[in-house]
C-alpha cells in the first residue's frame, strides 16, 4: 500500500512539473503572435504609396478571420532609404523578434535580402529587380518581370512608329533592371541609353538638349519621385513637344500627373474589383501602386505560417506555390523565388491612371 501511495505521489509530481515547465518554457506557444515586419516609406515623397501599402497589409490580415495562430504586423518607416531600411530591419529582428519581413522598392529590398537570408527570416520584396531573391531560399519577390514590361513597351512603341526614344533613367537597381531588359530586346530603339542619373539629381537639361539634337521622337522616363516633376518641367521649358512615356514611374510622382495628361506608360495590371471595393469601403480611397501586391504577400505569408511551424518549412511552402489566387492574378513562384504579374499599358486620363484595353 505504501509503495502504491508513493507511486501516485511521484506521478502527480511529474505531471505538475511538466505542466509548470511547459507554461514557463522559452519556446513559443500558439498564444504568442507570429510577428511580420513591414518596412515602408511612411513619410517623405512617396508616403502616399507607403500608407496605402500599409492599409492593404492590414486589410489582408483582417481578411482571414479566425486562424490557428495569431499574427501581428509591425510597421517601420524607411522613407525608401536603404540605410534606414537596414536599421529598421535590425530593430524588427532584435527587439520585435519578427519571423518575416516585407519591403518595398528595389533599393530597400536589395539591402535587406542578404541580411534576412543570413538570419533565416522570410523576406518578401515588392520590386523590379529579380536578383533580390535569386539563390536565397528565404527571400522572395512579387512584381512584374522586367522582360515582360519591356516586351509590352516595345510592342506599343513600334505600333506608334517610334524609332528613336531618348532614355532618361535613375541609377537604381529596379530601374536598371528594366533598362537592361529594354536594351536586351531592342537596343537600336533607344538613345542616351548609357547615361544614368543619381537619385538626388534634378537638372536634366543637358540630356534633354542632347536628345533633341539627336532627333529623339519620344522620351522614356524612368526616374524616382521628385526627379520626374523636374524633368517634365524642363522638357516643357525647352519647348520640346514629343511623346513622354514611361515604365512604372508616372504613378510614383503625383505632382507630375497634371503635366502628363494623355501620356501612356507600362505598369502592372489593375487588381481585382473585389479588392479595390474592399479597400475603398475601409479607407475611403483607392489603392496605390504596390498596394495589391502587399495584400497578396501578407496572405501568402499567413497561409504559409498556418501550414508550417518553422521558417524553413514556411520558405519551402512558399517556394512551391503554384496557382495561388491573389488579387493581382493567379500567382506561382518560380525557381528563383519570383512571382510574375501581368504588365499592361495605361494612360493618364483626367488625372487618373486608366488601363488601355
C-alpha positions, 0 to 999 in steps of 0.5 A: 500500500505504501509503495502504491501511495508513493507511486501516485505521489511521484506521478502527480509530481511529474505531471505538475512539473511538466505542466509548470515547465511547459507554461514557463518554457522559452519556446513559443506557444500558439498564444504568442503572435507570429510577428511580420515586419513591414518596412515602408516609406511612411513619410517623405515623397512617396508616403502616399504609396507607403500608407496605402501599402500599409492599409492593404497589409492590414486589410489582408490580415483582417481578411482571414478571420479566425486562424490557428495562430495569431499574427501581428504586423509591425510597421517601420518607416524607411522613407525608401532609404536603404540605410534606414531600411537596414536599421529598421530591419535590425530593430524588427529582428532584435527587439520585435523578434519578427519571423518575416519581413516585407519591403518595398522598392528595389533599393530597400529590398536589395539591402535587406535580402542578404541580411534576412537570408543570413538570419533565416527570416522570410523576406518578401520584396515588392520590386523590379529587380529579380536578383533580390531573391535569386539563390536565397531560399528565404527571400522572395519577390512579387512584381512584374518581370522586367522582360515582360514590361519591356516586351509590352513597351516595345510592342506599343512603341513600334505600333506608334512608329517610334524609332528613336526614344531618348532614355532618361533613367535613375541609377537604381537597381529596379530601374536598371533592371528594366533598362537592361531588359529594354536594351536586351530586346531592342537596343537600336530603339533607344538613345542616351541609353548609357547615361544614368542619373543619381537619385538626388539629381534634378537638372536634366537639361543637358540630356534633354538638349542632347536628345533633341539634337539627336532627333529623339521622337519620344522620351522614356522616363524612368526616374524616382519621385521628385526627379520626374516633376523636374524633368517634365518641367524642363522638357516643357521649358525647352519647348520640346513637344514629343511623346513622354512615356514611361515604365512604372514611374508616372504613378510614383510622382503625383505632382507630375500627373497634371503635366502628363495628361494623355501620356501612356506608360507600362505598369502592372495590371489593375487588381481585382474589383473585389479588392479595390471595393474592399479597400475603398469601403475601409479607407475611403480611397483607392489603392496605390501602386504596390498596394495589391501586391502587399495584400497578396504577400501578407496572405501568402505569408499567413497561409504559409505560417498556418501550414508550417511551424518553422521558417524553413518549412514556411520558405519551402511552402512558399517556394512551391506555390503554384496557382495561388489566387491573389488579387493581382492574378493567379500567382506561382513562384518560380525557381528563383523565388519570383512571382510574375504579374501581368504588365499592361499599358495605361494612360493618364486620363483626367488625372487618373491612371486608366488601363488601355484595353 
